[in-house]
Amino acid sequence: MVTFGFTLLVTDVAIMIMTYYSVIGGWITEYLAVYLAGQGVYAAEEGYFTSFITSEVYPIIFMLLFLAITAFIVYSGVEKGIERFARIVMPGLLIMIVGIAVYSLTLHFKDGNGSIRTGI
C-alpha cells in the first residue's frame, strides 16, 4: 500500500521538475520567436540573455506561452496531440543532428604547432 507521504513526495518532485522545465521552455520559446522574426543577430550579442532573464515581464510571458502550447498538445490527446507533434519535431531533430555533425567535421582550427587541422 502506498503511503500518503510517498505520494506527496512524488507529487512534489513532479511539480519541481515541471517548474524547472517551464522556465527553460520559456527561454527556448523566446529564442525561437527572436530567430523566426529574423533578429537572431541580436540574440547572439553579449548580454542579451542576461537582459532577457532580468526583465520583469518577458520571461513570464514566454513561460506562460510555453505552458499554453504544452497544455494544448497534451489536451489534444495522445494521437492528435503528442503523436502529431512528435511526427513533426523528430525529423527536424534528426536533420539538426546530422547538420551539426557535418558542420563539426568541416571546422578548421590551428593546433599548438600552428598546423591547420579539420575535423575529418
LINCOR-V295533 format. One record per residue. PSI is psi as a letter, one per 20 degrees, with the letter a starting at -180 (999 if undefined). Layout:
PSI, PSI
This chain:
p, p, r, h, g, g, g, g, g, g, g, g, g, g, g, g, g, g, h, g, h, g, g, g, h, g, g, g, g, g, h, g, g, g, h, h, i, j, k, h, g, h, h, i, q, p, i, g, g, g, h, g, i, i, q, h, g, g, h, g, g, h, g, h, g, g, h, g, g, g, h, g, g, g, h, i, r, g, g, i, f, g, g, g, g, h, h, g, h, g, h, h, g, g, g, g, g, g, g, h, g, g, g, h, i, j, q, q, r, p, a, h, i, j, q, p, q, r, i, 999
